[in-house]
Amino acid sequence: MLITDKRKALAIPAILCLGFRPFFLFGAGLAVLAVPLWIMALYGGPIAEPQGGWLAWHRHEQTFGFAGAIVAGFLLTAVQTWTGRPSLSGRPLAWLAALWLLGRLSWWLPSAWLLLVANVAFLLAVAVVMARLLWAVRQRRNYPIVLVLALLAAADLLSLLGVVFGHESWQRQGCLAAIWLVAAMMTVIGGRVIPFFTQRGLGRTEAVQPWVWLDVALLVGNVLMAVLTAAGLLQPHWLGTILLLALGLGHGIRLYRWFDAGLLRVPLLWSLHLAYAWLVVACLALAASQLGAALAFSQALHGLTIGAMGGLILAMLARVSLGHTGRALQLPRGFAIAFVALNLAALVRVFGVSFAYQPALWLAALAWSLAFAQYLYCYGPMLCRPRVDGHPG
C-alpha cells in the first residue's frame, strides 16, 4: 500500500503535489504585476478599469489576492506536517487554483456576483480543507487558524458587497479588517517559526520558549482590531489607539526576546526578524497617526502591508520553497538583494512619499516588483519540478 501510494503521489504533476507550489507561484506573479499596474492606472494609463474602480481593486488584490494565495499555499502545505495526513494535491488542488484564478479575472467580467462568489468561495474552501484535516486528528492547537480563515472570508464578503452595492465604506472596511486578520495569522505563524528557525539556523541548543499569555493576547488583539475595523468603529477612535500601542509593545517584546546577534549574518533569518520589526513600527506609526502625527494613515498602513506582510511573505517563501522541494536551506546566489529591495520599497512608501510623492511611488513599486520577480526567477523552476530528494511533495 505504501509503495502504491508513493507511486500515485509521484505520478501527480510537480506543480500540483502540494499547495505551496501553485499558490506561491501565482501569488508572487500577482505581486510582480499588480503594484505597477495600480501605479500606471493611478496616473492615467490606458488600461481597462475593473469593477468597482482601481482603488477597490488595489485594496482587494493586495490583501485577498496576493496575501490570500500565499496564506492558502502555506497552510495547505503545513497542515500535512501538523496532522500527518495527506493534504490537497492533484485534481482537487488544480480546481482550487482555478477558483483563485477566476477570482482575479472576475474583476474584468460583467457579473459583480461572480466576483463575490468566486473570491469568497476560495477562502471558504481553504477553511473547510483545513478544518477537515485538523478535526480528523483533533488538533485543537490549530483550530484558531480555521477561525481566522472564516473571518477572512467574512471580511471578503463585506468588501465585495461594497463593490456590488456601491458602498465604498464597506469595501474599505472589509479590506482593512482583512489586513488585521493576516496580521493575526502572521502573529500565530511567526510566533512559532521565527524563534524555531533562528534556533535551528544558528545551531543553538533550544529555541526561546513562548510566553503563552502574550501570544494569546496578541492574537486576540489583532482579531479585535479586525472586527472593530469591519464594524467601522476605529477611524479614528481612542480604543483603536490603545489597541495599536498595546500591539506594538507586545510585538516589540516578542522581537526582543527572539533576538540573537548571530542572525545578522544569515539572510534567511534577518529577513524574518526585519519583517516582524515592521509589524512593531507599523502598529506604533498607526497609533501616532491617530494621535495627529504628521505621518498619514496610508503611509503608516503601508508599513504593515509592505514591510511586515510583504517582508514576512518573501522571507517565508524563500525558506519554505527550499525545504519543501528537498533542497538545503541555502539561499540562491544573490537572492538577499530581493530582501533589500522589499525593505527599500517599504521605506520609500512609508517615509519617502513625504518628500517626493510621485517618484517615491514609482520607486517603491519598482523595488517591490523586483523583489518578487527575483523570487520567480530563482524559485519558479523549483516549484515546477519534482523534489530533488525523490520524495513526493
N, C-alpha and C positions, 0 to 999 in steps of 0.2 A: 504494500500500500504506500509506504513512504517513497519507494522508488517511482511508483506510478505518479504520485502527487508531484514529485520533483520534476518528472518529465513533462507533466502538464504545465507546471509553472514555467519551465524553460521554453516551452512552445509559444508562450504569450509574447507578442512583440515587446521589446525592451521598454518602449515609451509608455506601455500600459501595465508594467509589472507592479508598480506601486504609485500611490497618489502624488508623491513629490515630483515624479518625472514630468507628467504633462502640466501640472499646475505651477511648478517653479518656472517651467519654460514659458507658459502662457503669461504668468504674472510679470515676469521680467520683460517679456516682449511688450506688454501693455505699458509698463513703466517707461520703456525707451521711447515709445511713440506718443503717449498721452500728454505729457507736460509740454513738449514743443508744439503739439497740435493746439493745446489750450492757449499758449502764448501767441501763436500765429492768429488764432481766431480772435483773441483779445484785441489785437491791433489790426483787425480788418482783413485778414487773409481770405482768399476766395474759396471757402470751404462750406459745404452744405451744413446747415445748422441742425443739431439733433433736437429731438422732442424736449420741450421744457427749457431750451436755451443752453448756451455754452456753460454758464456758471453752474447750473444744475448738473450738467454732465460732468464737469470737472470735479465738483464735490463728490458726486456719487462714484465715479470710476476710480478715483484715487483711494477711496475707502472700501467700497463694496467690490469693485472690480479687481484692482491690484491687490490690496491687502486681503480681500476675501479669498482670492486664488491661493495666496501664499499660506494663509491660515488653514485652508482646506488641505493643501498638499502636505503641510507639516503634520496636522492632526491625523489624517488618514494613513500616514506612514508611522507615526509614533504609536498609534493605538495598537498596532500589530506587536510592537515590542512590549507595550504595557500589559497586554492581555494574553499574549502567546497564541492568539487566534488569527487566521488569515484576514487581512483587510481587503478592501475593494481592489480588484485588478481585472484585467481583460475587458470583456464587453461591457460589464456594468460601469467600470471606470471610464470607458470611452463615451458612454451615454451621459455620464455626469460632466465630463469635459465638454461634450457637445452642448449641454444645457448652459454651461458657463459662457461658451462662445455665442450662443443665441442671445444671452443677456446683453452681451456687448453690441451685437449687431442690431438688436431691437430698438436701440436709440434712434436708428435711421429708418425703421419700418413704420408703417402708418398706424398701427394699433398701440395706444398707450397701455391698454390692458395686457397685451402680450409682454410689453416691457416689464410691467409689475409682476406678472405671474412667473416669467422665466427667472427673474432675479431672486424673488422670494423663495421659489421652489428650489433653487440651487442651495441656498443656505439651510433650508429645512431638510433637504436630502442629506446634507453632510451631518446635520444634527441627529437625524434618525440613524444613520450608519454608526455614528459614534455611540449613541445611546444603546443600540442593539449589542454592539461588541462589549461595551463596558458592563451592561446588565448581565450578559451571559456569564461573566466571572464575578459579578457583584463587586466591582472595583469602585467602591464609594468615594475614594480619594479623588477620582477624576470626574465625578458627577457634576461639579460646578462648571466644568468646561462645556457640558451639554447645555446647561442653563444659559451661559454666556452666548452660545451659538443661537439658542432660541430667541434671546433678547436681541441679538444682531439681526435675525430675520424680522423681528417686530419693528426694529428701527428702520430697516429697509422698506418695510410695508408703509410706515409713516412717511418716509422720504418720497416714495414713488406715488403714494396717494396725493402728495403735494404736487407732483407733476401732472397726474391725471386730472385733478380738480383745479389746478392753477393756484394753489396756496403755497407761495414761496416760503412762508414761515415754517410750514410742515416739512418741506423739503430740506430746509436748512437745519431744523431741529433734529430731524432723523439722521442726517449725516454727522452732525456734531455728537449726537448720542453714540453713534457707531464708532467714532474716533475714541471715545472713552471706553467703549466695550473692547476695542482692540487693545487699548492700554491695559485693561483688566487682564486680557489674555497674555500680554507681554509681562505683566506683573507675576502671573502664575508660572508661565513657562520660563521666563527669565530668572525667577527666584530658584528654580530647580537647576537649570543648565549652566548659568553663569558661574556659580561657585564650584559646581562639579567639573565643568570644562577647565576652569582655572586650576583646580587641584590636579587634574589629570595632565593638563598641558605643561605644568611646571614640576611634575613629579613629586608633589607634596604628599605626605602620608595620609592626610584626611582633609575633606572639604570643610569649610566654615559651616557650622551647624545653624540651621534656621531658627529664628525666633517666631514660633508659630503664631503668637498673638499679633505680631507685626504683619506677617503675611496675610492673615485673615483680615486685619484692619485695612490694609492697602487694597485688597480685593473688594471688600465691601465699599470702601471709599470711591473707587473707580466706578463700580456699578451704580452707586448712589448718584455720582456725577452724571452718568448716562441717563438714568431715569428722570432726574430733575431737569436735565437739559431737554430731553424729549418732551417734557411737560411745559417747557418754556418758562421755567422759574429761575433761571440763573443768568439772565442777560441784562445788566449785571445785578448781583444780589449779595448781601453780606454773607449769606450762608455759603455761596459759591466761593467767595474769597477765603473764608475759613477752611473750607474743604481743600482748596488748592494749596494753601500754605501747609496744611497738615500732610497732604500727599507729597509735596516737595520735601518736607522734613523727613518723612518716613522712607521715601526712596533714597534720600541722601544718607540716612543711617545705614541702610542696606548696602549701598555702594561703598561706604567707608569700611564696613565690616568685611567685604569681599576683597578689598584691595591688597595686592601683593606687588611689590616693586618689580618682580621678575616678569610680570605680564607686559611691561612696557617694551620688551624685546620681541614679543610674539604677536604679529598682526592678527592672528585668529582670535587672540584674547583681548588685546587693547581695543579692537573694533567693537566687541561686545560691551565692554565697560564704558567706552566713549558714548555708545548709543544709549546706554542706561543713564549716563550723566546728562544727556539731552532731556531725558524724562524729568530729571530734577530741575534743570534750567527752565524747561517749558512750564512746569507747574508754577514755579515762582514767578516767571515772567507773566503768565496769565493772571496771577493774583495781583501783581504790580499794575498790570493794565487795568484791572477792575478798580484799583485804588486811585487811578488817574495818572499813572506814569506816562511818559512821552511815547513809550512803545505801544504801537497799535495792537488791537486784539488779533488781527490777521497775522501780524508778524510773529507774535508770541505763539499763536496756534501752529504756525509752520515749524517752530522748534519742536513741537510734538510730532507733527506728521512727517517732516523730512528728517530731522535729526534723530529723534527717538524711534519712530516707527520704521522709516526707511533705513536708518542705520542698523537697527536690530535685525530687520529682514535680510539685508545684504550680508551681514555677518553670519546669520544662521544659514542662509543659502550656501555660503561658501563652505561652511563646515559640514552641514548635513549632506550636501551633494557628494562630498568626498567619502564620508563614512558609509553612506548607503549605496555607493557604487563600488565598494570594496577596495578603495584606494587609501593610501597612507594619508594622515592628516597633515599634509604639506601643501601650502598654497601654490597654485600655478605661478610660474615666474612672472614677477611684476604685478601680480594681482593686487598687492597692497595699495597701488595707485587708485584703484576703484574706491577703497575706503576713504582715501584722502579726498577724492573728487566728491563723494557723497557728503562728507562733512563740510567741504567748501560750499556746496550747494546750500546746506543748512545755514551756515554763517552769513552768506550773501543774502539769502532770502529773509532771514530774521533781522539782520543788522544793516546789511549793505543798502537795502532799499530806502533807508532813511537819508542817504546821501545822493544816490543817483538811481532813481526808481526803475526806469525802463532798462538801462544797461544791466542793472543788478538782476532784474527778472530774467533777461536773456542768458546771463552768465550762470545763474542758478539752474535754469532749465538745461543748459548745455552740460554742466557738471553732473547733474542728476542722470541725464540720459547716457552720458559716457560711462558712468559707474555701472549701470545695468547692462549697457552694451558690452562692456568688458566681461561681465558675468556670462552673457550669452556666448561670447566668443570663446571663453576659456572652458565653460562648463556645458554649453549646449551639446557638443558631441558626446560627453559623458552621459547625459540624460537620455540620449537616443540609442546608446549601445548597452549590451549586457554587462553585468558586473565583471570586473577583471579577475575576481577570485573564483568565478564559475558557479557561485551560489545564485539561486533565484532571488529576484527582488530588484 
